[in-house]
């Protein structure tokens, strides 16, 4: 017997339509990255990712943790997957092994990613998070960013896939 008095019905075509609409309005040079953290907020990240992949041209999904990203990989999701949060050092290796993009927010963290990518003989996909006022995670514009970019310059074991921020209002 089902003991819940509520349910949710998901219209995956509507989700895809919304993504296509945002994509059209954002322009060809802007990537739309659906965030599927917390199992797509309880909706089932694998199912939602497959439906979005089938109905749109989304090339990247985002999650909060390496475990969420590896679960998507294990469910056959081949698109890029970005981990938005900081990653403990011991989870960098499995992320690189499964071709999961990591958020880089400091030269110190980038050094660890570089070291692990070299150890594995793989290229690590990264996105740089810029601190713009939320004061959670991100490299500060100016000297910190210059130091990070100098470290990354010429590193063939990392590929910068994007730059993003979390704006405050």
PyMOL commands that set and color helices and strands:
alter all, ss='L'
color gray80, all
select helices_A, chain A and resi 12-26+37-42+45-55+66-74+89-97+107-120+143-152
alter helices_A, ss='H'
color red, helices_A
select strands_A, chain A and resi 34-35+60-63+80-83+101-104+124-131+139-140+158-165
alter strands_A, ss='S'
color yellow, strands_A
deselect
rebuild
show_as cartoon
